[in-house]
Amino acid sequence: MRFIISPAKKMKTDTDTLAPAGLPACLDRAQELLDWMRKKSLPEMKAVWKCSDKIAQEAYERLEKTELKRNLTPALVSYEGIQYQYMAPAVFEDGQWDYVQEHVRILSGFYGILRPLDGVVPYRLEMQAKASDAGSLYAFWGRSLYERLAAETDCIVNLASREYALCVEKYLEKEMRYVTCVFGEEQGKTDAGHQACALDEAQRTSSPVIQKGTHAKMARGEMVRFAAEHRISAPEGLKDFNRLGYEYREEYSERDLYVFCRSVPSDRD
């Protein structure tokens, strides 16, 4: 079993806390992307990054200084998004780093696929960006990310955003089990327009469940931590997840779609 998770935009360099255990598997291809970006002008890269002038200027200046084999930080330590905060790798206990190193894979527009202890440097490049001579990063990476996962396992647990899950989903083969976890709220009094959005967010479920971005990111991080603490080796063990007020709801779930709902007061804002 392998979990797939998304990266975070915000990253840090920390060369003191924990040493990397290796280099990313697709480092040569990351170097191709770095070389491609260095050939572009600042306005061209700003269009790729879709960010403010200030962020673009900082990211562009960083390109020239980037070295992919120096001043490395373990990926799970470097990413600082909400999911990673709730995963809390800084306080992993005995055996939990070993678990995530074996079972967790981070999908990345720049690095392709990462193990938690692979050494990385800060970068800015989202998977949906129109980058590389291939026209898009989806085309650039093609089947390669799925094939690397398929060489390791016959069961993928999807804890990634839609943007990153697509890198794997479009290449799934019948022998690969693919389990998606949805973390949401029962809508009840939500209007019909929001319900349509909820069904799309819930990824194939026909239940009246809406998944909210921030809460889902929190739960995905907690799910990885829960799995590491309990050494879960099969997706069925994830049904016992009960953190942040979530519980598995069988009536909304399917064989390979696990829906978790949290209780929310009816008079919430």
C-alpha positions in Angstrom: 0.0 0.0 0.0 1.2 3.5 -0.9 -0.4 6.8 0.1 -0.1 9.6 -2.4 -0.2 13.2 -1.1 0.2 16.6 -2.6 3.1 19.0 -2.0 2.7 22.4 -0.4 3.5 25.8 -2.0 5.4 27.0 1.1 8.7 25.4 1.8 11.7 25.9 4.1 15.3 24.9 4.2 16.4 23.0 7.3 19.7 21.3 7.0 20.1 20.7 10.8 17.1 18.8 12.1 17.3 15.6 10.0 19.6 14.5 7.3 18.1 13.3 4.0 18.2 9.6 3.3 18.7 9.9 -0.4 18.0 11.9 -3.6 14.7 12.0 -5.5 14.2 9.2 -8.0 13.5 11.6 -10.9 16.3 14.1 -10.2 17.5 14.1 -13.8 14.1 15.2 -15.0 13.9 17.9 -12.3 17.1 19.2 -13.7 15.5 19.4 -17.1 12.7 21.5 -15.7 15.2 23.7 -13.8 17.2 24.3 -17.0 14.0 25.1 -18.9 12.9 27.6 -16.4 16.3 29.3 -16.4 16.0 30.0 -20.1 12.8 31.9 -19.6 12.4 35.6 -18.8 10.8 36.9 -15.6 7.5 37.8 -17.3 7.3 34.3 -18.9 7.9 32.6 -15.5 5.4 34.9 -13.8 2.8 33.7 -16.3 3.8 30.1 -15.5 3.7 30.6 -11.7 0.5 32.8 -11.7 1.7 34.8 -8.7 2.3 38.3 -7.6 5.2 40.4 -8.9 7.0 40.1 -5.5 6.8 36.3 -5.3 7.7 36.0 -9.0 10.8 38.1 -8.5 11.9 36.1 -5.4 11.3 32.8 -7.2 13.1 33.9 -10.3 16.2 35.1 -8.4 16.2 31.7 -6.6 16.4 29.8 -9.9 20.0 30.9 -10.6 21.1 29.8 -7.1 19.3 26.5 -7.1 21.5 23.4 -6.8 19.7 20.1 -6.7 22.3 18.2 -4.7 23.3 20.8 -2.1 21.7 22.2 1.1 19.0 19.6 1.0 16.1 19.2 3.4 14.0 16.0 3.8 10.8 16.6 1.8 8.4 15.9 4.7 10.3 18.5 6.7 10.6 21.0 3.9 6.9 21.3 3.0 5.0 23.6 5.4 1.4 23.5 4.3 -1.6 22.6 6.4 -1.5 18.9 5.6 2.1 18.7 6.8 1.5 20.7 9.9 -1.2 18.2 11.0 1.0 15.3 10.0 3.6 16.8 12.4 6.7 14.9 11.3 8.8 16.9 13.8 7.3 14.8 16.6 7.3 11.4 14.9 8.1 8.7 17.4 10.0 5.5 17.0 9.2 3.7 13.8 7.0 6.4 12.3 9.7 7.8 10.0 10.3 4.2 8.8 6.6 3.8 8.1 6.1 6.9 6.1 9.4 6.4 4.2 8.0 3.1 3.0 4.3 3.9 2.6 4.0 7.6 1.6 4.8 9.2 -1.7 4.6 12.9 -2.5 3.6 13.9 -6.0 5.4 17.0 -7.3 5.3 19.1 -10.4 9.0 19.7 -10.1 10.4 16.5 -8.6 7.8 14.1 -10.0 7.6 11.7 -7.0 9.3 11.9 -3.7 9.8 9.7 -0.6 9.5 11.6 2.7 13.3 11.5 3.4 14.4 12.5 -0.1 16.5 15.7 -0.1 14.9 18.6 -1.8 15.3 22.4 -2.2 12.6 25.0 -2.2 11.0 25.5 -5.6 7.8 26.9 -7.2 6.1 24.8 -9.8 2.6 23.4 -9.5 1.5 20.4 -11.5 -1.2 22.3 -13.4 1.3 24.8 -14.7 1.9 25.1 -18.4 5.6 24.4 -18.2 8.3 22.5 -20.2 8.6 22.0 -23.9 6.0 19.2 -23.6 3.4 21.9 -23.1 2.2 20.8 -19.6 3.7 19.1 -16.6 1.0 16.4 -17.0 2.5 15.6 -20.4 6.1 16.0 -19.2 5.6 13.4 -16.5 3.2 11.2 -18.5 2.9 7.6 -17.2 6.2 7.7 -15.3 4.7 8.6 -11.8 2.1 5.9 -12.0 4.6 3.3 -13.3 6.9 4.0 -10.3 4.1 3.5 -7.9 3.0 0.3 -9.8 6.5 -1.1 -9.4 6.1 -0.8 -5.6 2.6 -1.7 -4.8 -0.8 -3.0 -6.1 -2.8 -0.6 -3.8 -2.7 3.2 -3.9 -4.6 5.3 -1.2 -5.3 8.7 -2.6 -4.9 11.6 -0.1 -3.9 14.0 -2.8 -5.8 17.0 -4.3 -7.5 16.5 -7.6 -4.7 18.4 -9.4 -2.2 15.8 -8.3 -4.3 12.7 -8.2 -4.9 13.2 -12.0 -1.2 12.3 -12.6 -2.0 8.8 -11.4 -5.7 8.2 -12.1 -5.6 8.6 -15.8 -3.1 5.7 -16.1 -4.7 3.2 -13.6 -4.7 -0.4 -14.7 -7.3 -3.0 -13.6 -4.8 -4.8 -11.3 -4.2 -1.7 -9.3 -6.5 -1.0 -6.3 -7.1 2.7 -5.9 -8.8 3.9 -2.7 -9.8 7.6 -2.4 -10.5 9.1 1.0 -13.0 12.0 1.3 -13.3 14.2 4.4 -16.5 16.2 4.5 -19.6 17.4 6.2 -23.2 16.4 5.7 -24.9 19.4 4.0 -28.4 19.2 5.3 -29.4 22.8 4.9 -27.0 23.7 2.2 -28.5 25.1 -1.0 -28.7 23.1 -4.3 -25.8 25.0 -5.9 -23.5 24.1 -3.1 -24.7 20.5 -3.3 -23.6 20.2 -6.9 -20.2 21.5 -5.9 -20.1 19.0 -3.1 -20.7 16.0 -5.3 -17.8 17.0 -7.5 -15.5 17.5 -4.5 -16.5 14.2 -3.0 -15.1 12.5 -6.1 -17.7 10.0 -7.3 -19.9 9.8 -4.2 -23.6 10.5 -4.7 -23.9 11.5 -1.0 -24.9 14.9 0.4 -21.4 15.5 1.6 -19.3 18.6 1.0 -15.6 18.6 1.3 -14.0 21.9 2.4 -10.4 22.6 1.4 -8.8 23.6 4.7 -10.5 20.9 6.7 -9.7 18.2 4.1 -6.0 19.2 4.2 -6.0 18.9 8.0 -7.6 15.5 7.9 -5.3 14.2 5.2 -2.3 15.0 7.4 -3.9 13.5 10.4 -4.7 10.4 8.4 -1.1 9.8 7.5 -0.1 10.3 11.1 -2.9 7.9 12.2 -1.6 5.3 9.8 2.0 5.7 10.9 1.0 5.4 14.6 -1.0 2.2 14.0 1.3 0.7 11.3 -1.6 0.2 9.0 -0.8 -2.1 6.1 -4.2 -2.4 4.3 -6.7 0.3 3.4 -9.5 -1.3 5.5 -7.6 -0.3 8.6 -8.1 3.4 7.7 -11.9 3.0 8.5 -11.0 3.3 12.2 -9.8 6.9 11.7 -11.6 9.1 14.2 -9.6 12.3 14.6 -10.7 16.0 14.2 -14.3 14.8 14.8 -14.4 12.6 11.7 -15.8 9.1 11.5 -16.1 6.6 8.7 -19.6 6.6 7.1 -20.4 3.4 5.4 -23.7 4.6 4.0 -21.8 7.1 1.8 -18.8 5.0 1.0 -18.1 2.4 -1.7 -15.5 -0.3 -1.9 -12.8 2.0 -3.0 -14.2 5.3 -1.8 -14.0 6.0 1.9 -16.1 8.9 3.1 -15.5 10.4 6.5 -17.8 13.0 8.0 -17.4 15.3 10.9 -20.1 16.7 13.1 -20.8 20.4 12.7 -23.3 22.4 14.7 -26.5 23.2 12.7 -26.3 26.9 13.7 -22.7 27.4 12.3 -22.0 30.5 10.4 
